[in-house]
Amino acid sequence: MTATSGRPAAGSDGGRGAGGPDDTVAAVVRQWRSVHPALDTGPMEVIGRINRCAALLQQAEDAPLRRAGLSRPEFDLLGALRRTGHELTPSELAKETFSSGAAVTKRLKQLTERGLVERRGDARDRRVAHLRLTDAGRDLVDGILPEQLAYETAVLSVLAPAGQGELAGLLAELLGRLEGRAAALRA
């Protein structure tokens, strides 16, 4: 470990001694270290693993959502409408779900056609739409959320509860700092 970063020093085994954990990122790191032994691969070991985990989770496509005929982004829109408890505009939904306006518009069209979301025009400004869940949309979210959480619990069960808590805390710290930096850059 380096004294300043708390990360393994360049050229170390990243805590993966004999019989230790190994993954595809560790293989990539070993390859880079053979080409550039002095290179600090600490950032790659964190960001690479976050990206790889995200890709694998997306490939699994959330089985309960898939069975309901929903993509994760569609469920995120429905979930935002359900958890906020009030109507949202498309731009508010984009902000809530970290999506582009175009992506939200496309998803809303599909969800409206399926009868899960309804649109109401603004009385003062016809350019503004207010969106809310239909009864069918609310029932779908309420029905699938426990199953989705059980699925996610099963995915995370490879980690001990203490490890899950530690990981959640570290990711929350990283996310908070990244969101703060992004907000400062936009200002």
C-alpha positions, 0 to 999 in steps of 0.5 A: 500500500502506498502511504498516501493513497491507501491503494496497493503500490504499483507492481504489487498484487493488489491484495491478491496473494496466493489463492486471493481473488482474481477477476478480469480487471486483475488480468488487465492490470497484470498485463499493463504492469508487464508493459509499464511496471512503474504505472499506478494502476490503482484507478483502473482497479477501482473504475475498471471493476465498477464498470465491469460490475455495471456491465455484468448487471446490465447483461443480466437485464434484471430478470423480474423486469424482463418478465414484466416486459420492462427495461431498467430505464423504463422501470426507473421512470415508473419508479420515479413517478411512484416514489415522488408521489406527484406528477412530474414533467418530462424534464423533471423525470430526466433529472430524476433518472439521469437520462437525456430528454430524448431518451425520456421522451422515447420511453414515455411514448412506449409507457403511455402506449402501454397504459402505464403513464398518462399525460396531462397538459398544463392549463397555462402553458400548452408546451408543458406536460405533466405525467403520472402513473395510471392505476395499472402503472402503479400496480405494476411498480408496486407488484414488481418492486419486491421481486426486483429487490429480492433479485438484487439481494440475491445478486449481492448475496455473494458479499457478506452483509458487512461487506455490502454495507462497506461497499455501499458506504464507499460508493456513496462517498464516491458518488457524492463527491463526483456529483458535487464535482459535476455540479461545480463544473456546470455552475 
